[in-house]
Amino acid sequence: MPYTGFDKDGFKAFAENDRPGPIQMLNLVKLRAEAQYDDGRKATGAEAYAAYGRESGPIFARLGGKIVWQGRMEQMLIGPDKAWDLCFIAEYPRVQAFVDMISDPDYRIAMAHRQAAVEDSRLIRMQPQDAGVNFGGAASEGSAL
């Protein structure tokens, strides 16, 4: 089953979990070969997603968002055999910044490009943690913990 958006209850729970501090959103995106616009215009999925980025980028930046990591998927080692075209982590200064972005009228217009472009996606909310902590919670060498 493909996922291209969140449901009302999921977004409500997201917005209500307004803990202090930044949030990071892991984005995994599979693009369509051909975008599927409601008005029938023609573009590739990559072209439509690029249009989404051009139109939503200024809103994302105005609200304090930034891309903190991006990479190219090479191989799925553990998990279903799924190839993602785009893999990145977006950071927002607080939950409300993401909520404000989703509510912005210009962002809602830009979302038409994302919906046309995306075949499947995952959006995972994460809380940033000190990178000086190793697996199992032990502090790594040089960590101030």
C-alpha positions, 0 to 999 in steps of 0.5 A, spaced: 500 500 500 503 506 497 503 512 502 503 519 500 500 523 505 498 523 513 491 522 515 487 527 520 488 523 526 495 522 525 496 529 524 492 531 530 497 527 534 503 530 531 501 537 532 499 535 540 506 532 541 509 539 541 515 538 546 520 543 546 526 543 541 527 541 534 524 535 530 527 532 525 523 528 519 526 522 515 523 523 508 523 517 504 520 518 497 519 514 491 517 518 485 512 516 479 516 515 472 510 520 470 507 525 474 499 525 475 496 532 475 489 532 476 489 537 471 492 533 466 499 537 465 505 533 463 511 532 467 516 526 470 515 525 477 522 528 478 520 534 475 514 535 479 518 534 485 523 539 483 517 544 482 514 542 489 521 544 492 522 550 488 515 553 491 515 550 498 523 551 499 522 559 501 516 557 506 520 551 509 526 556 510 522 562 513 519 557 518 527 555 520 527 549 516 533 546 514 536 539 510 541 536 515 542 530 511 541 527 505 543 521 501 542 516 495 540 510 497 544 504 494 541 498 497 536 495 502 540 490 507 534 489 512 527 490 510 522 490 504 525 490 497 523 497 496 528 503 492 527 510 495 529 515 490 530 521 495 532 520 502 533 526 507 532 529 514 529 535 514 529 539 521 524 544 524 526 548 530 519 546 533 513 542 532 509 548 530 514 550 525 512 544 521 504 545 523 505 552 520 508 550 514 502 545 512 497 550 514 500 556 509 496 557 503 502 557 498 505 551 501 498 548 500 498 550 493 505 547 492 503 540 495 499 539 488 506 538 485 508 533 491 502 529 490 503 529 483 510 526 483 510 521 489 508 514 488 510 512 495 513 515 501 515 515 509 515 521 513 518 519 520 518 524 526 524 523 530 527 527 536 535 529 535 539 526 540 547 527 542 551 524 536 556 522 542 552 516 544 553 509 542 549 504 541 546 501 547 547 508 550 554 508 552 558 515 551 563 514 546 570 517 546 571 524 547 563 525 549 562 530 554 556 525 557 
